[in-house]
Amino acid sequence: MFTLTSNRLPVNGVDQLRENRGDEAGIFGRHLRELRLTRGLTQAQVAERCGTMVPVISNLERGITVPTLSTLLHLAAALGCQMTELVQVFNEPTQSRSKRRP
Protein backbone atom coordinates (compact mmCIF):
# COMPACT_ATOMS: atom_id res chain seq x y z
CA MET A 1 0.00 0.00 0.00
CA PHE A 2 1.21 3.54 -0.67
CA THR A 3 0.15 7.08 0.12
CA LEU A 4 -0.30 9.83 -2.39
CA THR A 5 1.53 13.00 -1.54
CA SER A 6 -0.13 14.85 -4.38
CA ASN A 7 -3.29 14.52 -6.40
CA ARG A 8 -1.30 15.18 -9.60
CA LEU A 9 -0.11 12.38 -11.83
CA PRO A 10 3.45 12.32 -13.14
CA VAL A 11 4.29 14.57 -16.08
CA ASN A 12 4.76 11.57 -18.36
CA GLY A 13 1.20 10.46 -17.64
CA VAL A 14 -2.06 12.37 -17.76
CA ASP A 15 -0.46 15.80 -17.19
CA GLN A 16 1.44 15.42 -20.44
CA LEU A 17 -1.77 14.50 -22.25
CA ARG A 18 -3.51 17.53 -20.76
CA GLU A 19 -0.68 19.81 -21.87
CA ASN A 20 -0.79 18.44 -25.40
CA ARG A 21 -4.56 18.59 -25.49
CA GLY A 22 -4.48 22.22 -24.46
CA ASP A 23 -2.22 23.07 -27.36
CA GLU A 24 -4.26 20.99 -29.76
CA ALA A 25 -7.51 22.47 -28.51
CA GLY A 26 -6.21 26.00 -29.06
CA ILE A 27 -4.88 25.18 -32.51
CA PHE A 28 -8.15 23.53 -33.48
CA GLY A 29 -10.17 26.42 -32.05
CA ARG A 30 -8.28 29.05 -34.02
CA HIS A 31 -8.65 26.99 -37.18
CA LEU A 32 -12.38 26.49 -36.56
CA ARG A 33 -12.86 30.23 -36.10
CA GLU A 34 -10.93 30.93 -39.30
CA LEU A 35 -13.10 28.47 -41.26
CA ARG A 36 -16.29 29.94 -39.80
CA LEU A 37 -15.31 33.54 -40.58
CA THR A 38 -14.14 32.62 -44.09
CA ARG A 39 -17.65 31.33 -44.72
CA GLY A 40 -19.22 34.47 -43.27
CA LEU A 41 -21.00 32.60 -40.50
CA THR A 42 -21.67 33.65 -36.93
CA GLN A 43 -21.22 31.36 -33.95
CA ALA A 44 -25.01 31.37 -33.61
CA GLN A 45 -25.45 30.15 -37.18
CA VAL A 46 -22.93 27.35 -36.74
CA ALA A 47 -24.49 26.36 -33.41
CA GLU A 48 -27.95 26.23 -34.97
CA ARG A 49 -26.70 24.12 -37.88
CA CYS A 50 -24.98 21.77 -35.41
CA GLY A 51 -28.02 21.52 -33.19
CA THR A 52 -26.16 22.94 -30.22
CA MET A 53 -25.81 26.23 -28.35
CA VAL A 54 -23.49 29.20 -28.95
CA PRO A 55 -21.38 28.60 -25.80
CA VAL A 56 -20.38 25.19 -27.19
CA ILE A 57 -19.01 26.78 -30.37
CA SER A 58 -17.40 29.59 -28.37
CA ASN A 59 -15.66 27.11 -26.04
CA LEU A 60 -14.36 25.14 -29.03
CA GLU A 61 -13.01 28.27 -30.72
CA ARG A 62 -11.32 29.43 -27.52
CA GLY A 63 -9.68 26.04 -27.02
CA ILE A 64 -11.52 25.39 -23.78
CA THR A 65 -13.12 22.17 -24.97
CA VAL A 66 -12.03 19.45 -27.37
CA PRO A 67 -14.54 18.26 -29.98
CA THR A 68 -15.79 14.71 -30.02
CA LEU A 69 -15.96 12.76 -33.25
CA SER A 70 -19.69 13.45 -33.38
CA THR A 71 -19.08 17.17 -32.92
CA LEU A 72 -16.50 17.15 -35.73
CA LEU A 73 -19.05 15.54 -38.04
CA HIS A 74 -21.68 18.15 -37.14
CA LEU A 75 -19.19 21.00 -37.56
CA ALA A 76 -18.14 19.74 -40.99
CA ALA A 77 -21.78 19.61 -42.09
CA ALA A 78 -22.47 23.06 -40.62
CA LEU A 79 -19.47 24.57 -42.38
CA GLY A 80 -20.07 22.70 -45.62
CA CYS A 81 -16.68 21.02 -45.63
CA GLN A 82 -15.10 17.60 -45.23
CA MET A 83 -14.09 16.59 -41.74
CA THR A 84 -10.50 16.38 -43.00
CA GLU A 85 -10.56 20.14 -43.60
CA LEU A 86 -11.31 20.65 -39.92
CA VAL A 87 -8.27 18.67 -38.79
CA GLN A 88 -5.85 19.40 -41.63
CA VAL A 89 -4.23 22.07 -39.48
CA PHE A 90 -2.52 19.23 -37.58
CA ASN A 91 -0.75 18.14 -40.76
CA GLU A 92 1.03 21.48 -41.04
CA PRO A 93 4.51 22.03 -39.59
CA THR A 94 4.43 23.19 -35.97
CA GLN A 95 5.93 26.61 -36.79
CA SER A 96 3.25 27.54 -39.30
CA ARG A 97 0.55 26.37 -36.89
CA SER A 98 1.77 28.67 -34.15
CA LYS A 99 1.96 31.64 -36.53
CA ARG A 100 -1.65 31.27 -37.70
CA ARG A 101 -3.89 34.15 -36.74
CA PRO A 102 -7.69 34.26 -37.08
LINLIN-V872361 format. One record per residue. N is the residue number from 1. RES is the residue in one letter. PSI is psi in whole degrees, -180 to 180 (NA if undefined). Layout:
n=N res=RES psi=PSI
n=N res=RES psi=PSI
This chain:
n=1 res=M psi=149
n=2 res=F psi=162
n=3 res=T psi=140
n=4 res=L psi=130
n=5 res=T psi=-13
n=6 res=S psi=153
n=7 res=N psi=5
n=8 res=R psi=142
n=9 res=L psi=161
n=10 res=P psi=154
n=11 res=V psi=-35
n=12 res=N psi=4
n=13 res=G psi=-126
n=14 res=V psi=-36
n=15 res=D psi=-42
n=16 res=Q psi=-42
n=17 res=L psi=-41
n=18 res=R psi=-42
n=19 res=E psi=-47
n=20 res=N psi=-42
n=21 res=R psi=-39
n=22 res=G psi=-45
n=23 res=D psi=-46
n=24 res=E psi=-39
n=25 res=A psi=-42
n=26 res=G psi=-43
n=27 res=I psi=-47
n=28 res=F psi=-44
n=29 res=G psi=-43
n=30 res=R psi=-39
n=31 res=H psi=-43
n=32 res=L psi=-46
n=33 res=R psi=-43
n=34 res=E psi=-45
n=35 res=L psi=-43
n=36 res=R psi=-47
n=37 res=L psi=-37
n=38 res=T psi=-33
n=39 res=R psi=1
n=40 res=G psi=32
n=41 res=L psi=150
n=42 res=T psi=165
n=43 res=Q psi=-37
n=44 res=A psi=-40
n=45 res=Q psi=-43
n=46 res=V psi=-44
n=47 res=A psi=-45
n=48 res=E psi=-44
n=49 res=R psi=-29
n=50 res=C psi=-12
n=51 res=G psi=35
n=52 res=T psi=-167
n=53 res=M psi=158
n=54 res=V psi=-43
n=55 res=P psi=-29
n=56 res=V psi=-46
n=57 res=I psi=-43
n=58 res=S psi=-46
n=59 res=N psi=-37
n=60 res=L psi=-47
n=61 res=E psi=-30
n=62 res=R psi=0
n=63 res=G psi=20
n=64 res=I psi=-37
n=65 res=T psi=158
n=66 res=V psi=132
n=67 res=P psi=145
n=68 res=T psi=171
n=69 res=L psi=-42
n=70 res=S psi=-43
n=71 res=T psi=-41
n=72 res=L psi=-42
n=73 res=L psi=-44
n=74 res=H psi=-41
n=75 res=L psi=-43
n=76 res=A psi=-45
n=77 res=A psi=-43
n=78 res=A psi=-35
n=79 res=L psi=-6
n=80 res=G psi=43
n=81 res=C psi=173
n=82 res=Q psi=151
n=83 res=M psi=-31
n=84 res=T psi=-31
n=85 res=E psi=-31
n=86 res=L psi=-34
n=87 res=V psi=0
n=88 res=Q psi=-23
n=89 res=V psi=-25
n=90 res=F psi=-8
n=91 res=N psi=-9
n=92 res=E psi=153
n=93 res=P psi=148
n=94 res=T psi=-42
n=95 res=Q psi=-46
n=96 res=S psi=-28
n=97 res=R psi=-45
n=98 res=S psi=-21
n=99 res=K psi=-9
n=100 res=R psi=137
n=101 res=R psi=140
n=102 res=P psi=NA
